[in-house]
Amino acid sequence: MKSVLLVDDDLEFSELACRIIEYLDCDVYCAASIKEAQQWLSTQTFDHILLDFMLPDGSGLHLLDYIQSANIPSSVTMVTGHPSVKNAIAELCNDNVGHLTKPIDADDLKKILFTTSHKTKVEGKRDSKDYTRHFGCLIGESEAMKEMYLMIERVARTDANVMLLGESGVGKEMVAQAIHNASNNTGDRVSVNCGAIPKDLIGSELFGHEKGAFTGANAQKQGVFELAKNGTLFLDELTEMPIDMQPNLLRVLETQTVTKVGGTKSTPVNCRVVSATNRSVEEIAQNKVLREDIYFRLAVFPITIAPLRERKDDIPLLAKYFLNELNQQHDTQITMSRPDLDRLVQHDWPGNIRELKHTIHRAYIMADLRHKCLVFPDTLDSPFSRRSSATTQADCQVVQAQDQLINKPDIAVGTTIEALEKELIYKTLDSVDGNKTNAAKLLGISTKTLYNRLNTYQHSH
Ligand SMILES: Nc1ncnc2c1ncn2[C@@H]1O[C@H](COP(=O)(O)OP(=O)(O)OP(=O)(O)O)[C@@H](O)[C@H]1O
């Protein structure tokens, strides 16, 4: 006899579902919250778990994450009654997790519980492909990611505004999606790129407009705050919104209402704002790119996402994940060699996960079809590698020195490599006030080599 755990706080639905499940000759156990479900799961195994999306103590996705992380070998089906989350759930559910929409009938349940289809099978924490999608979208098991998952889980339960800080390509938009997935919000996630809103359309974009409010306003339009009602508004590139446009945003945040351009009726705002920026908090404060009052309203809960070079443990996992996605899309079985994987781990990835994803894609396009393996270019460096690894001020200075030298228009044809090298060494030394240890580090040579070179130059005088 199959055993089923039904996790749902809707008593009426649970009662009906239990009757059908029993009629189908299965044992059924009920839990009305994540906590109760975890108690059952700690003492018993189930063939199947039917999981409601919205539970009183969090999203069903939390429990899904727990089931996968704890390696619980049950089939899982997400159940939702809310039409607005139906599509989102369908998207989140993959080969390993099934989904059902309420109202359900005996045939639906029979199909779900007795089908041999792999659609509803969760193969433990890590499926055969070796990764777990946290909150339905995030890949990564490094300490930095685990800490962030905890923050996402905690903040998702509240309605606090979140500010995501991190370099380009670290996954800020993905984390915004994860917060939305993990919350109990029933509305949509709406994104807006703050750096790309034309100045004369800022009001219309944020608050919406009434028909005829201005030339070209041929129909009524909802603003992003209204579109994100009961959901999440993702303000990408927040600090790129010109300072003179920011009072518009402040007005909504202060009054918690919006009035359409050309309208008179104000509508209450009811959404969580998740904002993102590539700039550091220090830079935001120093360069005054964001009004302080907006910062404090939006950065109630700031989350800094670590660059990929600081969580190298995630590189193999992400690389395999991106390769798997491509293999699945194109029905291929391309693999990656161990040395290539090691090279990926050693690289610094200044463009972070986006750059890694594109590198895998490129290597997939170039794949050797006879040996079924990825083909990577000789160097993984992008034009941005050198610059972005220059993190300290001294690094920047030496890059400038090197740039000046490299772009120097008056390098005479026939200038020797030795002469150029000498000039580069002296310029680098100048840029770090003669500190030989720093200069050697920046030049990528040992201090001993630097002393040797300087000695040679002195003796050649
Ligand atoms: N943890 C992750 N797991 C899987 N894919 C990820 C993860 N983080 C990022 N990605 C992928 O990497 C790419 C870049 O992510 P995203 O657009 O979220 O970065 P971002 O920080 O918002 O970048 P930008 O600041 O340039 O807008 C996307 O294709 C995204 O799907």
The ligand as an SDF file (V2000), in Angstrom:
LIG
                    3D

 31 33  0  0  0  0  0  0  0  0999 V2000
   22.8770   30.7830   -8.5250 N   0  0  0  0  0  0  0  0  0  0  0  0
   22.6130   30.6790   -9.8450 C   0  0  0  0  0  0  0  0  0  0  0  0
   22.2260   29.4960  -10.3520 N   0  0  0  0  0  0  0  0  0  0  0  0
   21.9900   29.3670  -11.6740 C   0  0  0  0  0  0  0  0  0  0  0  0
   22.1100   30.3480  -12.5710 N   0  0  0  0  0  0  0  0  0  0  0  0
   22.4820   31.5360  -12.1160 C   0  0  0  0  0  0  0  0  0  0  0  0
   22.7490   31.7760  -10.7380 C   0  0  0  0  0  0  0  0  0  0  0  0
   23.1080   33.0530  -10.5720 N   0  0  0  0  0  0  0  0  0  0  0  0
   23.0700   33.6070  -11.7940 C   0  0  0  0  0  0  0  0  0  0  0  0
   22.6910   32.7070  -12.7270 N   0  0  0  0  0  0  0  0  0  0  0  0
   22.5870   32.9520  -14.1840 C   0  0  0  0  0  0  0  0  0  0  0  0
   23.6210   33.8750  -14.5170 O   0  0  0  0  0  0  0  0  0  0  0  0
   23.1420   34.8980  -15.3820 C   0  0  0  0  0  0  0  0  0  0  0  0
   23.3260   36.2640  -14.7330 C   0  0  0  0  0  0  0  0  0  0  0  0
   22.4700   36.3570  -13.6110 O   0  0  0  0  0  0  0  0  0  0  0  0
   21.6650   37.6910  -13.2520 P   0  0  0  0  0  0  0  0  0  0  0  0
   21.1210   38.3480  -14.4910 O   0  0  0  0  0  0  0  0  0  0  0  0
   20.6980   37.3510  -12.1850 O   0  0  0  0  0  0  0  0  0  0  0  0
   22.8720   38.5590  -12.6960 O   0  0  0  0  0  0  0  0  0  0  0  0
   22.8570   40.0810  -12.1880 P   0  0  0  0  0  0  0  0  0  0  0  0
   23.7140   40.1360  -10.9770 O   0  0  0  0  0  0  0  0  0  0  0  0
   21.4390   40.5570  -12.0520 O   0  0  0  0  0  0  0  0  0  0  0  0
   23.5800   40.8120  -13.3950 O   0  0  0  0  0  0  0  0  0  0  0  0
   23.5510   42.3920  -13.8120 P   0  0  0  0  0  0  0  0  0  0  0  0
   23.9890   43.1740  -12.6150 O   0  0  0  0  0  0  0  0  0  0  0  0
   24.5370   42.4850  -14.9320 O   0  0  0  0  0  0  0  0  0  0  0  0
   22.1390   42.6860  -14.2360 O   0  0  0  0  0  0  0  0  0  0  0  0
   21.6980   34.5570  -15.6860 C   0  0  0  0  0  0  0  0  0  0  0  0
   21.6490   33.8710  -16.9050 O   0  0  0  0  0  0  0  0  0  0  0  0
   21.2820   33.6570  -14.5520 C   0  0  0  0  0  0  0  0  0  0  0  0
   20.3500   32.7480  -15.0140 O   0  0  0  0  0  0  0  0  0  0  0  0
  1  2  1  0
  2  3  1  0
  2  7  2  0
  3  4  2  0
  4  5  1  0
  5  6  2  0
  6  7  1  0
  6 10  1  0
  7  8  1  0
  8  9  2  0
  9 10  1  0
 10 11  1  0
 11 12  1  0
 11 30  1  0
 12 13  1  0
 13 14  1  0
 13 28  1  0
 14 15  1  0
 15 16  1  0
 16 17  2  0
 16 18  1  0
 16 19  1  0
 19 20  1  0
 20 21  2  0
 20 22  1  0
 20 23  1  0
 23 24  1  0
 24 25  2  0
 24 26  1  0
 24 27  1  0
 28 29  1  0
 28 30  1  0
 30 31  1  0
M  END
$$$$
